[in-house]
Amino acid sequence: MKGIQITAIAAIVLLLSACTRKQRDTDYTGFITKDSANVMIESYLKSLDTNNEAKPNPELYSLIMDAEELRIYLNQNPEIENIKFMFAHTRQYIDAGNMGKPAAMSSKALTLVVAGYDKRGNYIFAPGNRVPNHCTPCPEFCPKFGTASSNLLQ
């Protein structure tokens, strides 16, 4: 399970690496190659049941977040130094009587709560003590066209 979480976090960091408050045109030290990312993603995908999408609660391939939502959060809070991605149960999963119950990597039960924090390690909230959370699960809401319709980077 820990290996899956590390792979998921690595994939999320790759997806969101373009959403920084400073333009880093020449500093790619925090990046990995597409080939390395594909090896990591493929390893995770191979660990899933081969009939994953046919299951009533398929395991997550990825979580998709609206980039504009994240840009608004980061641009309105320039003191954010780092972003923490926290696995969480969806409200629908909890409201269905599953509070505290294991969900493994179910696409219908998991989401990410995203919270930035400053150089002192304190969380930074959007107005109303809010944080971004609009992640949609794939499978179910995967892109249907373009290179992003593949589970690997093409």
Secondary structure by P-SEA (a helix, b strand, c coil): caaaaaaaaaaaaaaacccccccccccccccccaaaaaaaaaaaaaacccccccccccccccccccaaaaaaaaaacccccbbbbbbbbcaaaaaacccccccccccccbbbbbbbbccccccccccccccccccccccccccccccccccccc
